[in-house]
Amino acid sequence: MKKPSSRIREEIARLQDQLKQAETREAERIGRIALKAGLGEFEIDEAELQTAFEDIAKRFRGGKPAATGKKDAGDGRAASGAAATQKPSADASGTGEA
């Protein structure tokens, strides 16, 4: 027997609520870890911080992180080096790579 559309909508709403709760828990966990690592003390551009987090995610997924030393705004200066600043603490985390 097929479900009526109202029942499917209820399930979707319930699943969206579960997703929101799971994302909130994950964000709070990552936020606590970032604060413990000292990231709350720095003025870091959000896009640059996201790139650094993506590099960390790639590292733990077994991929290679993005290249460092990217040019910033085409003015010949290297990017601010947030990834280089964060790398020692990431390496010192004590977690082994698979």
N, CA, C and O of each residue as an XYZ file, in Angstrom:
392
protein
N       0.837     -1.168      0.000
C       0.000      0.000      0.000
C       0.897      1.252      0.000
O       1.880      1.317      0.738
N       0.556      2.212     -0.810
C       1.332      3.444     -0.910
C       0.947      4.401      0.208
O      -0.193      4.422      0.670
N       1.920      5.185      0.627
C       1.682      6.180      1.671
C       1.029      7.411      1.059
O       1.364      7.801     -0.060
N       0.107      8.022      1.780
C      -0.460      9.284      1.292
C       0.583     10.394      1.383
O       1.508     10.333      2.192
N       0.414     11.409      0.537
C       1.392     12.495      0.487
C       1.522     13.217      1.825
O       2.606     13.692      2.165
N       0.445     13.307      2.581
C       0.520     13.976      3.890
C       1.443     13.222      4.841
O       2.162     13.834      5.630
N       1.421     11.911      4.763
C       2.292     11.084      5.611
C       3.762     11.263      5.195
O       4.646     11.338      6.049
N       4.010     11.328      3.917
C       5.375     11.533      3.406
C       5.888     12.908      3.850
O       7.043     13.040      4.254
N       5.017     13.944      3.774
C       5.405     15.284      4.221
C       5.770     15.279      5.705
O       6.731     15.932      6.112
N       5.004     14.543      6.511
C       5.291     14.430      7.947
C       6.659     13.789      8.167
O       7.441     14.244      9.002
N       6.939     12.732      7.413
C       8.235     12.065      7.531
C       9.368     12.996      7.125
O      10.411     13.034      7.778
N       9.166     13.745      6.050
C      10.185     14.691      5.589
C      10.442     15.742      6.669
O      11.596     16.055      6.965
N       9.390     16.282      7.253
C       9.532     17.284      8.309
C      10.283     16.706      9.509
O      11.141     17.371     10.090
N       9.958     15.474      9.873
C      10.634     14.808     10.999
C      12.116     14.600     10.683
O      12.972     14.843     11.534
N      12.419     14.155      9.470
C      13.807     13.933      9.072
C      14.585     15.247      8.983
O      15.764     15.296      9.333
N      13.923     16.313      8.513
C      14.595     17.613      8.459
C      14.931     18.095      9.866
O      15.990     18.685     10.081
N      14.047     17.853     10.817
C      14.310     18.219     12.204
C      15.475     17.402     12.760
O      16.339     17.948     13.445
N      15.506     16.111     12.475
C      16.615     15.260     12.912
C      17.928     15.728     12.305
O      18.956     15.745     12.984
N      17.902     16.111     11.021
C      19.102     16.601     10.352
C      19.595     17.887     11.009
O      20.791     18.042     11.253
N      18.684     18.799     11.291
C      19.048     20.059     11.932
C      19.683     19.810     13.301
O      20.683     20.439     13.645
N      19.110     18.902     14.074
C      19.661     18.574     15.388
C      21.051     17.945     15.263
O      21.950     18.278     16.035
N      21.230     17.050     14.309
C      22.527     16.403     14.106
C      23.576     17.423     13.674
O      24.707     17.393     14.158
N      23.204     18.328     12.764
C      24.137     19.367     12.320
C      24.516     20.295     13.471
O      25.668     20.718     13.570
N      23.562     20.612     14.335
C      23.840     21.459     15.491
C      24.827     20.776     16.431
O      25.772     21.407     16.904
N      24.613     19.488     16.706
C      25.547     18.740     17.569
C      26.945     18.717     16.968
O      27.932     18.933     17.672
N      27.030     18.453     15.649
C      28.328     18.397     14.978
C      29.014     19.759     15.005
O      30.218     19.844     15.251
N      28.252     20.825     14.754
C      28.823     22.172     14.754
C      29.333     22.543     16.140
O      30.402     23.139     16.267
N      28.586     22.198     17.171
C      29.021     22.487     18.539
C      30.290     21.718     18.876
O      31.192     22.258     19.516
N      30.366     20.478     18.456
C      31.559     19.657     18.723
C      32.782     20.242     18.031
O      33.831     20.409     18.652
N      32.649     20.553     16.744
C      33.764     21.123     15.986
C      34.147     22.483     16.568
O      35.329     22.807     16.674
N      33.147     23.272     16.942
C      33.409     24.579     17.534
C      34.192     24.476     18.834
O      35.134     25.237     19.056
N      33.805     23.533     19.697
C      34.541     23.336     20.959
C      35.992     22.944     20.688
O      36.911     23.450     21.331
N      36.187     22.042     19.734
C      37.545     21.597     19.400
C      38.360     22.759     18.847
O      39.524     22.930     19.211
N      37.755     23.560     17.968
C      38.454     24.717     17.386
C      38.844     25.712     18.472
O      39.944     26.264     18.438
N      37.960     25.944     19.427
C      38.279     26.864     20.519
C      39.398     26.320     21.395
O      40.280     27.069     21.815
N      39.366     25.018     21.671
C      40.437     24.409     22.466
C      41.777     24.518     21.748
O      42.820     24.651     22.387
N      41.747     24.462     20.417
C      42.978     24.566     19.622
C      43.455     26.016     19.517
O      44.543     26.273     19.002
N      42.651     26.959     20.001
C      43.058     28.356     19.987
C      42.595     29.153     18.784
O      43.038     30.287     18.604
N      41.724     28.608     17.958
C      41.291     29.327     16.763
C      40.412     30.532     17.077
O      40.269     31.424     16.241
N      39.828     30.570     18.257
C      38.998     31.696     18.631
C      39.798     32.966     18.895
O      39.227     34.054     18.968
N      41.106     32.836     19.038
C      41.968     33.973     19.355
C      42.423     34.735     18.119
O      43.039     35.793     18.249
N      42.140     34.232     16.932
C      42.656     34.825     15.704
C      41.543     35.439     14.877
O      40.401     34.978     14.890
N      41.906     36.491     14.157
C      41.012     37.064     13.152
C      41.314     36.317     11.855
O      42.303     36.614     11.185
N      40.474     35.358     11.502
C      40.695     34.526     10.322
C      39.525     34.725      9.367
O      38.363     34.640      9.765
N      39.845     34.989      8.107
C      38.811     35.110      7.084
C      38.045     33.792      7.009
O      38.649     32.719      7.009
N      36.726     33.869      6.945
C      35.897     32.666      6.959
C      36.208     31.722      5.797
O      36.233     30.505      5.976
N      36.445     32.278      4.611
C      36.762     31.440      3.449
C      38.095     30.724      3.650
O      38.238     29.554      3.296
N      39.063     31.431      4.219
C      40.374     30.824      4.473
C      40.268     29.723      5.527
O      40.909     28.678      5.413
N      39.455     29.968      6.551
C      39.255     28.961      7.586
C      38.550     27.734      7.011
O      38.894     26.602      7.350
N      37.572     27.958      6.148
C      36.881     26.831      5.520
C      37.850     26.008      4.681
O      37.798     24.778      4.698
N      38.734     26.681      3.946
C      39.731     25.961      3.146
C      40.628     25.109      4.041
O      40.944     23.967      3.707
N      41.035     25.668      5.175
C      41.877     24.915      6.109
C      41.122     23.701      6.647
O      41.695     22.618      6.768
N      39.836     23.876      6.972
C      39.042     22.744      7.448
C      38.871     21.695      6.354
O      38.892     20.498      6.640
N      38.703     22.129      5.105
C      38.596     21.176      3.995
C      39.889     20.385      3.838
O      39.854     19.189      3.552
N      41.035     21.051      4.026
C      42.321     20.355      3.972
C      42.407     19.302      5.069
O      42.890     18.193      4.842
N      41.936     19.658      6.255
C      41.943     18.699      7.368
C      41.033     17.520      7.044
O      41.395     16.369      7.292
N      39.859     17.799      6.494
C      38.935     16.719      6.129
C      39.572     15.791      5.100
O      39.450     14.571      5.208
N      40.256     16.364      4.095
C      40.928     15.542      3.082
C      42.007     14.681      3.722
O      42.180     13.517      3.360
N      42.731     15.257      4.673
C      43.801     14.517      5.351
C      43.245     13.267      6.031
O      43.831     12.189      5.936
N      42.115     13.417      6.715
C      41.556     12.290      7.438
C      40.779     11.342      6.545
O      40.478     10.218      6.945
N      40.449     11.788      5.330
C      39.825     10.890      4.357
C      40.866     10.179      3.516
O      40.524      9.329      2.694
N      42.127     10.513      3.707
C      43.192      9.866      2.970
C      43.608     10.592      1.714
O      44.456     10.098      0.971
N      43.030     11.760      1.455
C      43.406     12.546      0.284
C      44.545     13.479      0.618
O      45.023     13.519      1.752
N      44.974     14.226     -0.374
C      46.039     15.197     -0.170
C      45.418     16.571      0.045
O      44.473     16.934     -0.655
N      45.940     17.352      1.012
C      45.414     18.698      1.221
C      45.754     19.610      0.053
O      46.666     19.332     -0.726
N      45.009     20.699     -0.057
C      45.254     21.678     -1.117
C      46.642     22.270     -0.950
O      47.169     22.339      0.160
N      47.228     22.696     -2.055
C      48.559     23.283     -2.015
C      48.538     24.567     -1.208
O      47.570     25.326     -1.251
N      49.635     24.806     -0.459
C      49.747     26.044      0.300
C      50.528     27.053     -0.517
O      51.091     26.714     -1.558
N      50.564     28.283     -0.053
C      51.303     29.322     -0.762
C      50.541     29.884     -1.937
O      51.141     30.378     -2.892
N      49.215     29.814     -1.877
C      48.399     30.366     -2.953
C      48.570     31.881     -2.982
O      48.842     32.507     -1.958
N      48.409     32.448     -4.144
C      48.485     33.897     -4.281
C      47.185     34.495     -3.765
O      46.110     33.924     -3.954
N      47.290     35.653     -3.111
C      46.125     36.308     -2.547
C      45.799     37.557     -3.341
O      46.626     38.465     -3.425
N      44.643     37.622     -3.910
C      44.119     38.781     -4.629
C      45.007     39.223     -5.784
O      44.895     40.360     -6.244
N      45.878     38.354     -6.255
C      46.700     38.665     -7.414
C      47.728     39.753     -7.199
O      48.255     40.293     -8.172
N      48.035     40.095     -5.942
C      49.002     41.163     -5.697
C      50.413     40.644     -5.466
O      51.304     41.421     -5.122
N      50.633     39.348     -5.647
C      51.967     38.784     -5.534
C      52.325     38.333     -4.126
O      53.354     37.687     -3.928
N      51.492     38.662     -3.150
C      51.778     38.214     -1.789
C      51.181     36.827     -1.592
O      50.145     36.494     -2.168
N      51.847     36.030     -0.775
C      51.311     34.712     -0.462
C      50.125     34.878      0.468
O      50.000     35.892      1.155
N      49.257     33.882      0.488
C      48.133     33.901      1.419
C      48.667     33.989      2.830
O      49.841     33.702      3.064
N      47.831     34.382      3.775
C      48.288     34.694      5.128
C      48.921     33.528      5.864
O      49.567     33.730      6.892
N      48.752     32.317      5.366
C      49.444     31.173      5.963
C      48.706     30.551      7.120
O      49.334     29.922      7.972
N      47.393     30.699      7.188
C      46.645     30.102      8.281
C      46.835     28.590      8.293
O      46.936     27.988      9.361
N      46.886     27.978      7.127
C      47.074     26.531      7.076
C      48.440     26.161      7.639
O      48.568     25.162      8.348
N      49.461     26.956      7.331
C      50.789     26.681      7.860
C      50.813     26.886      9.362
O      51.506     26.161     10.076
N      50.067     27.863      9.849
C      50.000     28.111     11.283
C      49.283     26.975     11.985
O      49.655     26.602     13.097
N      48.263     26.422     11.355
C      47.466     25.378     11.974
C      48.100     24.002     11.844
O      47.814     23.121     12.655
N      48.939     23.796     10.862
C      49.483     22.478     10.595
C      50.208     21.869     11.788
O      49.975     20.697     12.082
N      51.091     22.611     12.506
C      51.764     21.982     13.637
C      50.791     21.446     14.679
O      51.008     20.355     15.205
N      49.731     22.176     14.991
C      48.784     21.677     15.978
C      48.026     20.471     15.441
O      47.677     19.567     16.200
N      47.768     20.452     14.127
C      47.091     19.295     13.549
C      47.995     18.075     13.597
O      47.534     16.969     13.883
N      49.303     18.272     13.315
C      50.233     17.149     13.381
C      50.456     16.685     14.812
O      50.715     15.505     15.050
N      50.359     17.607     15.769
C      50.602     17.292     17.147
C      49.359     16.713     17.830
O      49.358     16.507     19.044
N      48.316     16.453     17.065
C      47.055     15.995     17.649
C      47.178     14.606     18.249
O      46.363     14.216     19.087
N      48.176     13.865     17.835
C      48.361     12.534     18.384
C      47.514     11.472     17.718
O      47.568     10.305     18.105
N      46.730     11.858     16.717
C      45.914     10.865     16.030
C      46.723     10.273     14.888
O      47.403     11.000     14.164
N      46.657      9.001     14.730
C      47.379      8.347     13.650
C      46.595      8.376     12.372
O      45.365      8.338     12.391
N      47.280      8.442     11.277
C      46.595      8.403      9.983
C      46.453      6.944      9.564
O      47.323      6.118      9.840
N      45.364      6.645      8.906
C      45.097      5.268      8.473
C      45.866      4.932      7.234
O      45.763      3.815      6.728
